[in-house]
Amino acid sequence: MPHSSSIKVLVVDDEPSIRRSLLEFLDDFNYHVTSADSGEEALKLIALHHYDVGIIDLRLPGMNGDVLIKNAHQINPHMKFIIHTGSVGYQISQELIDAGMKPEHVFLKPLPDLNLIANAIREFFLTTQ
């Protein structure tokens, strides 16, 4: 399992307050956290840098989160994804399941306990090593 301080996380959300709260929360776990406010910006970052985990909002300006995850998976097939969305009726598509996503990695906003996201990140590296 990589040490938490070597895990690189990309937070993609168009709401500054949510981006900031996730950044600050995950920083407390010594993750290297970067953020983007659009799918297009996130793909540029993923093409330039290695990320282990993406925390993705679905409703983004321009490219939506589903499309972002599919494109990011093509660039970095080892990257894991967590969906953090306000879309209550969201059902994960077979295409995203094929890209390695699991229904239990879809979290609804507002998330009462951000530890759920931290636990999901930890589980990625307990089960893949």
TABEL-V413306 format. One record per backbone hydrogen bond with DSSP energy under -0.5 kcal/mol. CO is the residue of the C=O (numbers start at 1). NH is the residue of the N-H. Records with the same first field share a line. If there is no record, write none. Layout:
CO: NH + NH
This chain:
3: 6 + 7
4: 7
7: 9 + 32
8: 52 + 53
9: 11 + 34
10: 12 + 55
11: 13 + 36
12: 57
14: 16
15: 18 + 19
16: 20
17: 21
18: 22
19: 23
20: 24
21: 25
22: 26
23: 27
24: 28
25: 28
26: 29 + 31
27: 30
31: 33
32: 9
34: 11
36: 13
38: 42
39: 43
40: 44
41: 45
42: 46
43: 47
44: 48
45: 49
52: 80
53: 10
54: 56 + 82
55: 12
56: 84
58: 60 + 65
61: 39
63: 39
64: 68
65: 69
66: 70
67: 71
68: 72
69: 73
70: 74
71: 75
72: 76
76: 79
80: 54
82: 56
83: 107
85: 109
86: 88
87: 90
93: 97
94: 98
95: 99
96: 101
97: 100
102: 105
103: 106
105: 83 + 107
107: 85
110: 112
113: 116
114: 117 + 118
115: 119
116: 120
117: 121
118: 122
119: 123
120: 124
121: 125
122: 126
123: 127
124: 128
